[in-house]
């Protein structure tokens, strides 16, 4: 019997089979996908816009044919002609399933907008930006001493500001004469000057130009693009914003995107176009938010992992998909915004990309190194930038080692049965009573716990919608602490755990966190497959850290710094119970927040820091986990919660984990992390 077509939604990762002719909006509602609609599917409100993706998606196991959706219809045509519709988009209420299809739900079509947590951290930064305003008096033309206006401007800048030479682009030269005359031979010049680069004249303004100039510090992540708009004179962050990386529809993890470019002709160019369009959308949003003009933004610094680096630059990431993982270039790059098709800021704006460390340790890791400076630490510090692809640094003043670990999207709430991105209504904090096994939780958008008075009123507008990344980490750790999950990762039966919240779900048990069905809301559960996804993600993270410790010939570290969007939202205790990080004194586990974004801001506001990180990166030694024989050994050990071999004695001084084992010899050996591993004690 032939199966109905498969519909896969991104970024949620939710999927299901639906009969041909099912509207995409109907499929989304049945799967609990966050797709908005106000008009009830009549094609009037346009809230249900979706973007279908075509080609081969090895991650999802589907090949999407050109006729996977019903043909463009009169309702969509009428809407587009009257109100406009972005090319490539369809209305979810009109487009019907005809074959296997991958559907991206853009942020504006989501009811619960994502909360971008890559905020700007408070940091003292020495100000030495690359762009300065220089006011000059220029000599008027003289028939007895003939020279061009540009030549007399050069003389003025040399005499008044000691600027010996500079490059000038044709658009600036073309406006020079009218600007000089409008300013009565007094003008302000925007000068771009960084070490080892030619000085550039970016723009000229008549008279004294007093508006501030701005720069952008951009963290281009696999999942989220975050940007901070900084005043180049004061260093102040005047606005921050973020968007989902539109490349998610091609694959949530990096290797899926590399695979997409391999399997689909022109796939890399398609992803480059998508991320640049998302970048321009973000910059227009941040410009409006800060109420500044686009041409006041004249400098930008970008940090990103190697695959994002190549796709943003328009370089096919093919070589990053196979050993020896060669980069097209690992050096820093200085480019113009126009070269990168960034048309939402000053046309002459300059762009600096930090250097990459190696094939899978990118400019984002370099930015973390700049921000957290492990090379200047007297004690041994482990810096972990948690994300879809984790970057890990271990070092002190003697040396710094680096590696990356493919943790996947589980920490982002993806591939989790009730998982979602961080948005209002998502569970983000959890506590489970070890005796009653009853959970209490907090959701994004409210400071109240679920068992506190006023909670229902506080969440009335959002409801309880799912579990975000920080929530699932705390949930699994709390389940282990409460004896609901054993060391190998198996959820116990009601009889074994002492709670009816554990129920038979196929061949394994699941834990019911919240039942909102009576009010028309979702039933939120944690399944054994969810536990397995978190085990795989945290094992990859821990194994990378443990491998660096092997190379350092140590079994412990002095400090752990959690960086990235999760850093500020994960408690050290839960991270350690889960076995994400090595055993360490809890007071020595700290958060650096968005360290990559902070590094980008440092490089934006202090050009000397650019030379510093370029030199630092050359001294960082990269460890390639894919070819290290002990990585797999560490991974197997770290699949248990917290670990089947490492003892975590410091954690043991704070709490004792229940000594339970729910494997009674039967059942599905794959669901709990493997039959042989399941016999080990946690």
C-alpha positions as a printed Julia matrix, in Angstrom:
682×3 Matrix{Float64}:
   0.0    0.0     0.0
   1.41   3.37   -1.03
   1.83   5.85    1.82
   0.26   9.28    1.66
   2.67  12.12    0.84
   5.02  13.26    3.61
   4.8   16.91    4.7
   7.79  18.27    6.65
   7.57  21.69    8.3
  10.59  23.82    9.15
  11.84  25.28   11.4
   9.78  23.14   13.81
  10.81  19.82   12.23
   7.27  18.46   12.64
   6.15  16.01    9.97
   3.28  13.75    9.0
   1.63  11.92    6.09
  -1.46  13.49    4.54
  -3.74  12.49    1.66
  -3.3   14.29   -1.64
  -5.53  17.36   -1.73
  -4.99  18.29    1.94
  -4.45  22.06    2.31
  -1.09  22.91    3.9
  -2.92  24.96    6.56
  -4.92  21.86    7.55
  -1.77  19.74    7.78
  -0.12  22.42    9.93
  -3.06  22.55   12.32
  -3.19  18.77   12.7
   0.53  18.64   13.49
   0.41  21.61   15.86
   2.65  23.71   13.6
   2.66  27.41   14.46
   1.04  28.77   11.26
  -1.21  31.82   11.6
  -4.63  32.31   10.0
  -7.3   34.89   10.76
  -9.79  34.46    7.92
 -10.44  30.75    8.41
  -8.7   29.63    5.23
 -10.59  31.82    2.74
  -7.48  33.41    1.23
  -8.25  36.88    2.57
  -5.93  37.57    5.5
  -2.68  36.18    3.98
  -1.44  35.29    7.49
  -0.76  31.69    6.41
   2.0   32.43    3.88
   4.44  29.55    3.47
   7.55  28.88    1.38
   7.74  25.45   -0.31
  11.19  24.04   -1.0
  12.03  21.73   -3.88
  14.89  19.33   -4.58
  16.57  16.56   -2.62
  16.57  16.74    1.18
  18.67  13.87    2.47
  18.12  14.93    6.09
  14.38  14.49    5.73
  14.69  11.5     3.4
  12.58  13.1     0.67
  12.97  14.4    -2.85
  10.48  17.18   -3.55
   9.23  17.29   -7.14
   8.13  20.47   -8.89
   4.48  19.34   -8.77
   4.46  18.49   -5.05
   1.85  21.22   -4.46
  -1.32  22.03   -6.34
  -1.02  24.67   -9.04
  -1.12  28.39   -8.3
  -4.79  29.34   -8.2
  -7.03  32.34   -8.8
  -7.3   33.22   -5.09
  -3.51  33.46   -4.77
  -3.25  35.4    -8.02
  -5.91  37.87   -6.87
  -4.16  38.38   -3.54
  -0.76  38.87   -5.16
  -2.08  41.37   -7.72
  -3.81  43.46   -5.07
  -1.51  43.27   -2.08
   1.68  41.61   -3.28
   3.22  38.27   -2.36
   6.94  37.52   -2.15
   8.09  35.39   -5.08
   8.16  31.71   -4.15
   5.57  32.01   -1.41
   2.14  30.36   -1.4
  -0.94  30.72    0.77
  -1.15  27.73    3.1
  -4.94  27.66    2.87
  -4.83  27.38   -0.93
  -1.78  25.21   -1.66
  -2.68  21.53   -1.43
  -0.46  18.49   -0.92
   0.19  16.49   -4.09
   3.49  14.81   -3.18
   6.26  14.79   -0.56
   6.94  18.42    0.35
   9.16  20.5     2.67
   7.41  23.66    3.9
   9.09  26.58    5.63
   6.92  28.76    7.88
   8.47  32.27    7.8
   8.61  34.26   11.06
   5.82  36.64   10.03
   3.46  33.68    9.53
   4.06  32.35   13.05
   1.58  33.22   15.78
   4.22  32.93   18.49
   7.18  34.93   17.24
  10.6   33.65   18.26
  12.34  35.36   21.15
  15.88  36.08   19.9
  18.06  35.56   22.95
  21.36  36.66   21.5
  21.3   39.95   23.36
  24.22  42.34   23.67
  26.23  41.77   26.83
  27.5   44.69   28.89
  31.21  45.0    28.24
  33.88  47.68   28.54
  35.44  48.06   25.1
  38.3   50.35   24.14
  36.91  52.6    21.41
  38.96  52.78   18.24
  36.46  52.33   15.38
  37.47  51.99   11.76
  35.37  54.93   10.55
  35.9   58.53   11.66
  34.38  61.83   10.57
  36.94  64.47    9.58
  35.88  68.09    9.0
  38.16  70.03    6.63
  38.48  73.38    4.9
  39.31  72.84    1.24
  41.02  75.51   -0.85
  38.85  76.94   -3.61
  39.92  76.41   -7.22
  42.37  78.96   -8.6
  42.98  79.56  -12.28
  46.59  80.48  -11.49
  47.16  77.2    -9.65
  45.06  74.67  -11.52
  44.25  71.39   -9.73
  41.25  69.14   -9.31
  38.87  69.27   -6.37
  39.95  65.78   -5.25
  43.6   66.8    -5.25
  42.85  69.85   -3.09
  40.82  67.65   -0.73
  43.84  65.34   -0.44
  46.01  68.36    0.44
  43.5   69.47    3.08
  43.29  66.05    4.74
  47.08  65.74    4.72
  47.58  69.17    6.27
  44.72  69.14    8.75
  44.49  65.46    9.72
  47.82  63.88    8.68
  46.02  61.56    6.26
  48.67  60.97    3.61
  46.69  59.03    1.03
  43.35  57.33    0.51
  41.31  55.44   -2.06
  38.07  56.9    -3.34
  35.27  55.06   -5.11
  33.63  56.48   -8.21
  30.24  57.19   -6.52
  31.99  59.4    -3.94
  34.05  61.16   -6.6
  30.91  61.84   -8.61
  29.28  63.73   -5.71
  32.4   65.54   -4.5
  32.02  68.74   -6.55
  28.4   69.57   -5.66
  29.07  68.74   -1.99
  32.1   71.04   -1.87
  30.16  73.92   -3.37
  27.09  73.35   -1.2
  29.29  73.4     1.89
  31.12  76.52    0.73
  34.38  74.51    0.59
  33.89  73.13    4.07
  33.01  69.44    4.15
  32.99  66.44    6.44
  34.66  63.24    5.24
  33.9   59.71    6.41
  37.31  58.04    6.54
  37.78  54.29    6.89
  41.16  53.36    8.32
  42.29  49.99    9.69
  45.78  48.49   10.09
  47.29  46.89    6.98
  44.46  48.17    4.76
  44.37  51.16    2.41
  42.61  54.19    3.84
  39.26  54.8     2.11
  37.11  57.87    1.65
  33.62  56.43    2.13
  31.47  59.56    1.84
  31.49  63.36    1.91
  28.93  65.7     3.45
  28.51  69.49    3.0
  29.59  71.56    6.0
  29.76  70.05    9.47
  28.01  66.67    9.52
  26.74  66.04   13.03
  24.63  62.93   12.7
  26.12  59.84   14.36
  27.52  57.0    12.29
  26.73  53.41   13.17
  28.14  49.95   12.71
  26.62  46.49   12.87
  27.99  43.54   14.85
  26.4   40.46   13.3
  26.38  36.88   14.57
  25.31  34.74   11.62
  24.32  31.47   13.25
  22.95  28.27   11.79
  19.56  28.93   13.41
  19.48  32.64   14.2
  20.97  35.81   12.73
  21.46  38.38   15.5
  22.62  41.96   14.97
  23.59  44.77   17.31
  23.57  48.36   16.01
  26.35  50.35   17.68
  27.1   54.07   17.77
  30.66  54.24   16.46
  31.41  57.35   18.52
  30.08  56.26   21.92
  30.14  52.49   21.52
  26.55  52.33   22.76
  24.31  49.52   21.5
  21.29  51.48   20.26
  19.27  48.54   18.94
  19.42  44.76   18.76
  17.32  42.42   16.69
  17.34  38.96   15.22
  15.63  36.72   12.72
  15.54  33.02   12.04
  18.15  32.07    9.47
  16.03  31.47    6.34
  18.4   28.68    5.32
  16.67  26.45    7.9
  14.27  25.29    5.22
  17.23  23.64    3.45
  18.28  21.77    6.6
  18.48  22.53   10.32
  22.07  21.38   10.76
  25.13  22.36    8.77
  25.77  19.03    7.1
  22.19  18.95    5.82
  22.86  22.25    4.06
  26.14  21.0     2.65
  24.27  17.91    1.46
  21.57  20.08   -0.11
  24.2   21.97   -2.12
  25.72  18.65   -3.21
  22.43  17.08   -4.25
  20.83  20.08   -5.95
  22.44  22.0    -8.82
  22.71  25.63   -7.8
  21.69  24.75   -4.24
  24.58  26.71   -2.74
  23.57  29.84   -4.69
  19.99  29.35   -3.54
  21.11  29.31    0.1
  23.4   32.3    -0.42
  20.51  34.28   -1.86
  18.28  33.27    1.06
  20.7   34.28    3.81
  21.53  37.6     2.15
  17.84  38.38    1.77
  17.33  37.53    5.46
  20.26  39.77    6.35
  18.8   42.72    4.46
  15.42  42.15    6.1
  17.05  42.15    9.54
  19.0   45.33    8.84
  15.92  47.17    7.62
  14.12  46.1    10.79
  16.92  47.28   13.06
  17.19  50.59   11.18
  13.47  51.22   11.71
  13.72  50.14   15.35
  16.53  52.61   16.04
  14.92  55.34   13.87
  18.12  55.98   11.93
  18.73  56.34    8.22
  20.19  53.42    6.32
  23.17  55.44    5.07
  24.21  56.21    8.65
  25.23  52.53    8.98
  28.68  52.53    7.44
  30.62  49.64    8.98
  29.88  46.0     9.84
  31.6   42.99   11.4
  30.38  39.44   10.83
  31.09  36.23   12.71
  29.85  32.83   11.59
  30.77  29.16   11.43
  32.65  27.9     8.34
  29.59  26.64    6.42
  27.71  29.9     7.04
  30.9   31.78    6.16
  31.1   30.12    2.76
  27.41  30.32    1.96
  27.25  33.99    2.96
  30.24  34.74    0.73
  28.75  32.77   -2.16
  31.31  29.94   -1.94
  30.15  26.36   -2.47
  30.71  24.53    0.88
  31.32  21.2    -0.92
  34.87  20.8     0.45
  33.63  21.28    4.02
  31.5   18.16    3.64
  34.45  15.77    3.37
  37.9   15.28    4.87
  40.19  17.16    5.13
  37.46  19.89    5.44
  39.39  22.53    3.53
  38.26  26.15    3.72
  38.45  28.35    0.64
  40.21  30.81    2.97
  40.68  30.94    6.74
  42.01  34.52    6.73
  39.99  37.51    7.8
  38.28  39.34    4.95
  37.61  43.02    4.29
  34.91  43.55    1.71
  32.31  46.09    0.68
  28.64  45.65    1.52
  27.83  45.87   -2.18
  29.99  42.82   -2.94
  27.79  40.85   -0.54
  24.56  42.28   -1.98
  23.81  44.05    1.29
  21.7   46.94    0.03
  19.98  47.96    3.27
  22.83  50.08    4.7
  25.24  52.71    3.32
  26.25  51.74   -0.23
  29.95  52.26    0.62
  29.79  50.43    3.96
  32.72  48.18    4.74
  32.41  44.61    6.01
  34.98  42.74    8.08
  34.77  38.96    8.62
  36.83  37.55   11.45
  39.24  34.73   10.55
  38.2   31.09   10.8
  40.26  28.77   12.98
  39.86  25.64   10.84
  37.47  23.63    8.69
  34.74  23.27   11.3
  35.82  25.9    13.83
  34.89  29.23   12.38
  34.9   32.97   12.84
  32.28  32.61   15.58
  34.78  30.59   17.65
  37.41  33.25   16.91
  34.97  35.87   18.21
  34.43  33.82   21.38
  38.21  33.63   21.81
  38.39  37.42   21.43
  35.59  37.94   23.95
  36.59  35.39   26.59
  40.39  35.42   26.04
  41.27  31.88   27.2
  44.83  32.58   26.06
  45.09  35.19   28.85
  43.68  32.93   31.59
  46.02  31.74   34.33
  43.71  28.86   35.24
  42.47  26.22   32.81
  39.18  27.42   31.33
  36.76  25.52   29.13
  34.61  27.77   26.93
  31.61  26.07   25.33
  29.53  27.95   22.76
  26.35  25.87   22.76
  24.32  25.77   19.56
  23.38  23.61   16.6
  27.13  23.27   16.05
  29.04  23.7    19.32
  32.44  25.38   19.35
  34.69  24.41   22.26
  37.88  26.12   23.47
  40.17  24.88   26.24
  43.19  26.8    27.31
  45.29  29.07   29.47
  48.37  31.23   28.98
  50.32  28.15   27.86
  48.16  27.16   24.88
  44.62  27.07   23.53
  42.97  24.08   21.84
  39.75  24.19   19.84
  37.26  21.79   18.31
  33.68  21.71   17.1
  30.98  19.18   17.9
  27.86  18.59   15.79
  25.26  18.69   18.57
  22.37  19.1    16.12
  19.18  21.11   16.65
  17.79  19.3    19.74
  19.1   22.05   22.06
  17.06  24.49   19.96
  13.86  22.53   20.67
  13.85  20.9    17.23
  13.36  17.14   16.73
  11.68  17.09   20.16
   8.05  15.88   20.14
   6.73  18.94   22.0
   9.73  21.09   21.15
   9.66  24.59   19.71
  11.8   27.67   19.32
  12.02  30.12   22.19
   8.74  32.05   21.97
   6.06  33.28   24.38
   4.25  30.26   25.8
   7.24  27.91   25.62
   8.28  26.11   28.82
  11.77  27.35   29.73
  12.25  26.42   33.42
  11.28  23.14   35.12
  11.26  21.59   38.58
   9.98  18.07   39.36
   9.15  17.04   42.92
  11.27  13.93   43.64
   8.52  12.41   45.82
   5.26  13.18   44.0
   6.94  13.38   40.54
   4.71  16.41   39.85
   6.23  19.12   37.59
   6.1   22.86   37.99
   7.37  25.14   35.25
   7.69  28.64   33.92
   6.97  29.76   30.38
   8.5   32.55   28.34
   6.44  35.69   28.86
   5.65  35.14   32.56
   7.72  35.2    35.77
   5.24  33.02   37.64
   5.57  29.28   38.17
   2.71  27.07   37.03
   1.63  26.31   40.62
   1.55  29.97   41.69
  -1.56  32.11   41.98
  -2.16  34.19   38.88
  -0.31  31.88   36.51
  -3.37  31.11   34.38
  -4.15  34.81   33.97
  -0.51  35.64   33.2
  -0.39  33.16   30.31
  -3.92  33.76   29.02
  -2.71  35.49   25.87
  -0.01  32.94   24.97
  -1.12  29.65   26.48
   1.36  26.82   27.02
   2.62  25.85   23.59
   5.63  23.54   23.94
   9.14  23.22   25.35
  12.08  25.32   24.15
  15.75  24.32   24.25
  16.6   25.45   27.78
  13.33  23.89   28.95
  14.05  20.45   27.52
  17.54  20.46   29.06
  16.12  21.2    32.51
  13.25  18.76   31.92
  15.51  15.79   31.18
  17.86  16.65   34.04
  14.93  17.0    36.46
  13.48  13.67   35.25
  16.84  12.03   36.01
  17.01  13.69   39.46
  13.45  12.61   40.25
  14.03   8.99   39.21
  11.71   9.14   36.2
  14.61   8.47   33.81
  17.44   6.06   34.57
  21.13   6.51   33.79
  21.01   4.86   30.35
  18.1    7.14   29.4
  15.02   4.93   29.77
  11.72   6.33   31.12
  10.2    4.01   33.71
   6.68   2.61   33.92
   4.07   3.99   36.36
   4.9    1.14   38.74
   8.66   1.77   38.51
   8.45   5.56   38.9
   5.45   5.85   41.19
   3.51   8.25   38.97
   0.68   7.88   36.49
   2.26  10.7    34.52
   4.38   7.98   32.95
   2.28   6.16   30.39
   2.84   3.48   27.76
   3.5    5.2    24.44
   4.08   2.49   21.82
   6.89   0.22   22.99
   8.31   2.65   25.58
   6.98   5.04   28.2
   6.5    8.8    28.0
   6.09  11.45   30.71
   3.08  13.78   30.55
   4.07  17.31   31.52
   0.89  19.22   30.71
  -2.54  18.33   29.35
  -4.22  21.35   27.82
  -6.66  19.38   25.69
  -9.68  20.43   27.77
  -9.02  24.05   26.82
  -8.14  23.21   23.23
  -4.4   23.38   23.94
  -1.67  20.82   23.34
  -0.74  17.77   25.37
   2.93  18.27   26.21
   4.92  15.11   26.79
   8.54  13.96   26.9
   9.06  10.73   24.99
  11.91   8.26   25.09
  12.87   9.43   21.61
  13.15  12.97   23.03
  15.48  11.66   25.73
  17.54   9.94   23.04
  17.84  13.17   21.01
  19.11  15.05   24.05
  21.49  12.2    24.89
  23.0   12.36   21.42
  23.36  16.15   21.53
  24.9   16.33   24.99
  27.17  13.35   24.32
  28.6   15.1    21.27
  29.17  18.24   23.32
  30.81  16.48   26.25
  32.95  14.27   24.0
  34.45  17.29   22.27
  35.33  18.84   25.63
  36.74  15.57   26.97
  38.86  15.13   23.85
  40.47  18.54   24.41
  41.11  17.59   28.03
  42.88  14.44   26.79
  45.1   16.58   24.59
  45.87  18.76   27.6
  46.5   15.58   29.62
  44.06  16.63   32.37
  40.95  15.08   33.9
  39.49  18.28   35.34
  39.18  21.96   34.43
  39.23  24.97   36.75
  36.41  26.93   35.14
  33.63  26.4    32.61
  32.14  29.28   30.62
  28.82  28.64   28.88
  28.47  30.88   25.86
  25.85  31.22   23.16
  22.11  31.78   23.27
  21.75  29.05   25.9
  24.54  30.25   28.16
  22.37  32.67   30.12
  19.43  30.26   30.32
  20.89  26.97   31.53
  21.63  26.38   35.19
  25.07  24.87   35.82
  23.5   22.15   38.0
  21.17  20.94   35.24
  23.95  21.04   32.64
  26.13  18.91   34.9
  23.36  16.45   35.83
  22.74  15.96   32.15
  26.46  15.45   31.55
  26.79  18.28   29.04
  29.94  19.63   30.69
  32.76  18.13   32.79
  32.48  17.91   36.56
  33.41  21.27   38.05
  32.6   23.38   41.1
  29.18  24.88   40.36
  30.31  28.36   41.39
  33.01  28.14   38.71
  30.48  27.53   35.93
  29.46  30.91   34.57
  27.58  32.37   31.64
  29.1   34.61   28.99
  25.83  35.08   27.11
  26.33  35.72   23.43
  30.13  35.69   23.48
  30.38  35.47   19.68
  28.25  38.6    19.36
  30.37  40.32   22.01
  33.51  39.43   20.06
  31.96  40.9    16.94
  31.23  44.14   18.83
  34.79  44.3    20.13
  36.13  43.93   16.57
  33.65  46.53   15.31
  34.49  49.16   17.91
  38.23  48.55   18.27
  40.2   47.94   15.09
  43.29  46.96   17.09
  41.31  43.95   18.3
  41.11  42.76   14.7
  44.89  42.46   14.5
  44.89  40.83   17.94
  42.43  38.07   17.02
  44.15  37.44   13.69
  47.37  36.75   15.61
  45.57  34.71   18.31
  43.87  32.46   15.77
  47.22  31.51   14.27
  48.28  30.16   17.68
  45.13  28.15   18.44
  45.59  24.45   17.77
  42.6   22.78   16.12
  41.57  19.23   17.01
  39.46  17.45   14.37
  37.0   15.26   16.26
  36.03  13.26   13.15
  39.44  11.6    12.96
  40.2   11.25   16.67
  39.86   7.57   17.71
  38.89   8.36   21.32
  35.98  10.61   20.34
  33.67   7.63   19.77
  34.7    6.08   23.08
  33.91   9.31   24.93
  30.65   9.6    23.0
  29.44   6.15   24.06
  30.34   6.84   27.71
  28.68  10.27   27.61
  25.42   8.91   26.2
  24.42   7.89   29.74
  23.05  10.53   32.12
  25.37  11.96   33.26
  28.05   9.45   32.17
  28.65   5.72   32.36
  32.36   6.05   33.24
  33.11   9.57   34.57
  32.04   9.76   38.22
  31.27  13.51   38.67
  32.38  13.61   42.35
  31.89  17.38   42.72
  28.29  17.08   41.53
  27.89  14.27   44.04
  28.54  16.7    46.9
  25.41  18.64   45.9
  22.99  15.8    45.15
  22.65  12.05   44.85
  21.1   10.73   41.65
  18.61   7.86   42.1
  20.23   4.48   41.48
  17.53   3.12   39.2
  17.54   0.9    36.13
  14.27   0.43   34.26
  15.48  -2.15   31.76
  13.78  -5.39   32.73
  15.27  -7.3    29.82
  12.5   -6.78   27.25
  11.23  -3.99   25.08
  12.83  -1.97   22.34
  16.57  -1.88   22.9
  16.96   1.12   20.65
  14.72   3.5    22.54
  16.8    3.76   25.68
  20.16   4.29   24.05
  21.1    0.74   23.04
  20.54  -2.59   24.73
  24.13  -3.13   25.88
  24.51   0.38   27.29
  21.2    0.12   29.05
  22.63  -2.45   31.47
  25.17   0.05   32.8
  24.36   1.96   35.94
  23.9    5.74   35.65
